[in-house]
Amino acid sequence: MEKKQTAVDLLVSILNKEGFAPVLTDEEIQHFKQTEKEQHEETWFRSRVEDMGDDFKVEQKSFEDYYNETYGQTKN
């Protein structure tokens, strides 16, 4: 499966193409990617709770597995 780009990855790619690469440090980019991942995780969790109702224990795939399969691993 081909990995998708996160919104942060897409923004950094556009900035690099336009010659704005020095605008963000690697630490800032990683911070924004982690923040975006946490937002995805919260949305994932909320949607799973709504889908599963009281029987949330039947989780089939963890958020980490989903995120890594979809976007790749983030550096912490």
MIDOSE-1310 file (N, C-alpha, C; in nm, 2 decimals, decimal comma, always signed):
residues 76
mekk	+0,08/-0,12/+0,00/+0,00/+0,00/+0,00/+0,09/+0,12/+0,00; +0,06/+0,22/-0,09/+0,14/+0,34/-0,10/+0,10/+0,43/+0,02; +0,21/+0,49/+0,08/+0,19/+0,58/+0,20/+0,13/+0,71/+0,15; +0,04/+0,76/+0,23/-0,02/+0,90/+0,21/+0,07/+1,00/+0,28
qtav	+0,06/+1,12/+0,23/+0,13/+1,23/+0,30/+0,03/+1,30/+0,40; +0,09/+1,33/+0,52/+0,01/+1,40/+0,61/+0,00/+1,55/+0,56; -0,09/+1,63/+0,63/-0,10/+1,77/+0,59/+0,04/+1,84/+0,62; +0,10/+1,80/+0,72/+0,23/+1,87/+0,75/+0,34/+1,83/+0,65
dllv	+0,34/+1,70/+0,61/+0,43/+1,66/+0,50/+0,41/+1,74/+0,37; +0,28/+1,75/+0,34/+0,24/+1,82/+0,22/+0,28/+1,97/+0,22; +0,26/+2,03/+0,34/+0,30/+2,17/+0,36/+0,45/+2,19/+0,34; +0,53/+2,10/+0,41/+0,67/+2,11/+0,40/+0,72/+2,09/+0,26
siln	+0,66/+2,00/+0,19/+0,69/+1,97/+0,05/+0,67/+2,10/-0,04; +0,56/+2,16/-0,02/+0,53/+2,29/-0,09/+0,63/+2,40/-0,06; +0,65/+2,41/+0,07/+0,75/+2,52/+0,11/+0,89/+2,49/+0,05; +0,93/+2,36/+0,05/+1,06/+2,33/-0,01/+1,06/+2,36/-0,16
kegf	+0,95/+2,33/-0,23/+0,94/+2,36/-0,38/+0,95/+2,51/-0,40; +0,89/+2,59/-0,31/+0,88/+2,73/-0,33/+1,01/+2,80/-0,28; +1,10/+2,73/-0,23/+1,23/+2,79/-0,18/+1,22/+2,84/-0,04; +1,12/+2,80/+0,04/+1,11/+2,84/+0,18/+1,16/+2,74/+0,28
apvl	+1,25/+2,65/+0,24/+1,29/+2,54/+0,32/+1,34/+2,58/+0,46; +1,42/+2,69/+0,47/+1,47/+2,73/+0,60/+1,37/+2,78/+0,70; +1,24/+2,80/+0,66/+1,14/+2,86/+0,74/+1,12/+2,77/+0,87; +1,12/+2,64/+0,86/+1,09/+2,55/+0,97/+1,21/+2,47/+1,00
tdee	+1,24/+2,45/+1,13/+1,35/+2,36/+1,17/+1,30/+2,22/+1,17; +1,39/+2,12/+1,17/+1,35/+1,98/+1,17/+1,27/+1,95/+1,30; +1,31/+2,01/+1,41/+1,24/+2,00/+1,54/+1,10/+2,05/+1,53; +1,08/+2,16/+1,47/+0,95/+2,22/+1,45/+0,86/+2,13/+1,37
iqhf	+0,92/+2,08/+1,26/+0,84/+1,99/+1,17/+0,80/+1,87/+1,24; +0,89/+1,81/+1,32/+0,85/+1,69/+1,40/+0,75/+1,72/+1,50; +0,76/+1,83/+1,57/+0,66/+1,87/+1,66/+0,52/+1,89/+1,60; +0,51/+1,95/+1,48/+0,38/+1,96/+1,41/+0,33/+1,83/+1,36
kqte	+0,42/+1,74/+1,32/+0,38/+1,61/+1,28/+0,32/+1,53/+1,40; +0,39/+1,54/+1,51/+0,34/+1,47/+1,63/+0,20/+1,53/+1,68; +0,19/+1,66/+1,67/+0,06/+1,72/+1,71/-0,05/+1,67/+1,61; -0,02/+1,67/+1,48/-0,12/+1,62/+1,38/-0,15/+1,48/+1,41
keqh	-0,05/+1,39/+1,44/-0,08/+1,25/+1,47/-0,17/+1,24/+1,59; -0,15/+1,32/+1,70/-0,23/+1,31/+1,82/-0,37/+1,35/+1,79; -0,39/+1,45/+1,69/-0,53/+1,48/+1,65/-0,59/+1,37/+1,58; -0,52/+1,30/+1,49/-0,57/+1,19/+1,42/-0,61/+1,08/+1,52
eetw	-0,53/+1,06/+1,62/-0,55/+0,95/+1,72/-0,68/+0,98/+1,80; -0,70/+1,10/+1,84/-0,82/+1,14/+1,91/-0,94/+1,12/+1,82; -0,94/+1,15/+1,70/-1,05/+1,13/+1,61/-1,07/+0,98/+1,59; -0,97/+0,91/+1,57/-0,98/+0,76/+1,56/-1,05/+0,70/+1,68
frsr	-1,00/+0,74/+1,80/-1,05/+0,68/+1,92/-1,20/+0,71/+1,93; -1,24/+0,84/+1,91/-1,38/+0,88/+1,92/-1,47/+0,81/+1,82; -1,42/+0,79/+1,70/-1,50/+0,72/+1,60/-1,51/+0,57/+1,64; -1,41/+0,51/+1,69/-1,42/+0,37/+1,73/-1,51/+0,35/+1,85
vedm	-1,51/+0,44/+1,94/-1,60/+0,44/+2,06/-1,75/+0,44/+2,01; -1,77/+0,54/+1,92/-1,91/+0,55/+1,86/-1,95/+0,43/+1,79; -1,86/+0,37/+1,71/-1,89/+0,25/+1,63/-1,91/+0,13/+1,72; -1,83/+0,12/+1,82/-1,84/+0,00/+1,90/-1,93/+0,01/+2,02
gddf	-1,98/+0,13/+2,05/-2,07/+0,15/+2,16/-2,00/+0,10/+2,29; -2,07/+0,03/+2,37/-2,02/-0,02/+2,50/-1,93/-0,14/+2,48; -1,92/-0,20/+2,37/-1,84/-0,32/+2,34/-1,71/-0,28/+2,28; -1,64/-0,17/+2,33/-1,52/-0,12/+2,27/-1,40/-0,22/+2,28
kveq	-1,41/-0,32/+2,36/-1,30/-0,41/+2,38/-1,27/-0,50/+2,26; -1,36/-0,49/+2,15/-1,34/-0,57/+2,04/-1,25/-0,51/+1,93; -1,17/-0,41/+1,97/-1,09/-0,34/+1,87/-1,01/-0,44/+1,79; -1,01/-0,41/+1,66/-0,94/-0,50/+1,56/-0,80/-0,45/+1,52
ksfe	-0,79/-0,32/+1,51/-0,66/-0,26/+1,47/-0,63/-0,14/+1,55; -0,51/-0,13/+1,61/-0,48/-0,02/+1,69/-0,46/+0,11/+1,60; -0,47/+0,22/+1,66/-0,44/+0,35/+1,59/-0,30/+0,35/+1,54; -0,20/+0,30/+1,62/-0,06/+0,30/+1,58/-0,05/+0,22/+1,45
dyyn	-0,11/+0,10/+1,45/-0,10/+0,02/+1,33/-0,16/+0,09/+1,21; -0,28/+0,15/+1,22/-0,34/+0,22/+1,12/-0,26/+0,34/+1,07; -0,21/+0,42/+1,16/-0,13/+0,54/+1,12/+0,00/+0,50/+1,05; +0,07/+0,40/+1,10/+0,20/+0,36/+1,04/+0,17/+0,30/+0,90
etyg	+0,07/+0,22/+0,89/+0,03/+0,17/+0,75/-0,01/+0,28/+0,66; -0,07/+0,38/+0,71/-0,12/+0,49/+0,62/-0,02/+0,60/+0,59; +0,05/+0,64/+0,69/+0,15/+0,75/+0,68/+0,29/+0,72/+0,70; +0,32/+0,60/+0,76/+0,46/+0,57/+0,80/+0,48/+0,61/+0,94
qtkn	+0,59/+0,57/+1,00/+0,62/+0,61/+1,14/+0,67/+0,75/+1,15; +0,63/+0,81/+1,26/+0,69/+0,95/+1,29/+0,80/+0,93/+1,38; +0,90/+1,02/+1,37/+1,02/+1,02/+1,46/+0,98/+1,09/+1,59; +1,01/+1,02/+1,70/+0,98/+1,09/+1,83/+1,11/+1,14/+1,89
